[in-house]
Amino acid sequence: MRRMGRIGRSFQLVGQSYRILMKDKELMVLPLLSGLVIIAVVVGVGFGFGFDPERFQDRGAGVYLPMFLMYVVTYTIGIFFQAAVIAGATERMRGGDPTVGSALSAASRRLGSILAWAIVAATVGVIIRAIQDRLGFVGKIIAGLLGAAWSLATFFVVPVLVLEERSIGDSFTRSVSVFKKTWGETVVGGVSLGIAALCAWVTLVAVAGLLAMVAGQVAIVVFAVGAVVLMIFFSALQGVYVASLFRYATDGQADPGFDTALFSQAFVPKKT
């Protein structure tokens, strides 16, 4: 069988992830819940503690503690629901029939680890933000490089947290190890999802633009609803893609909905 390029293979893997997601559409409720909870918490904290947006623009040292706390809260919520999506997708790939309840239950069992990881991620996030704020143009470059490296190194931390019993340090090490094994598909798959999302957003903007010529209010509603649907859909699809890559990279197994040949090519041992 003729070997496929990474780009073509990744597009197929994304397409097959889509088919898995269509088997369990209820998993798309989880990103919606995540967004609603984050908005409610941010708004509630803002009103409750007199949040002043200008305070975050002065870049004084006093801004970093509330920023850290906000990061911890929002990261915990986001990671929790992402873990639920991954748990649900993995349950499907293991032959089960996941529900929103079973996915949330799986994530709840690892809530302590999720909170601990959110604290670590928030700490790194604040450090990167401080570098960006205080070192000018050079700081922006350094922060960008550090942020990219951190994102790649921690790409598989959430599936490790929710699917394996490991400490925070071991989870990070495990994520780096799996990333090294799957770096091609991880990076190219992310680009593939990005291209698909871009095409969807361009289509939505075009449709809304055409509607605006004849019915302005309808166009606004269509764009708002479409934007929410796209954000929810691609967030859930990303979770399924990560879960499928992690499962095969660690267990050597693929869901019946996936082409085993594609995975075999994706994880050919690298020559040293």
ABEGO torsion letter per residue (X at the ends): XBBBBAAAAAAAAAAAAAAAAAABAAAAAAAAAAAAAAAAAAAAAAAAAGBBAAAAAAGBAAAAAAAAAAAAAAAAAAAAAAAAAAAAAAAAAAGBBBBAAAAAAAAAAAAAAAAAAAAAAAAAAAAAAAAAAAAEAAAAAAAAAAAAAAAAAAAAAAAAAAABBBBAAAAAAAAAAAAAAAAAAAAAAAAAAAAAAAAAAAAAAAAAAAAAAABAAAAAAAAAAAAAAAAAAAAAAAAAAAAAAAAAAAAGBBBAABBAAAAAAAABBBBX
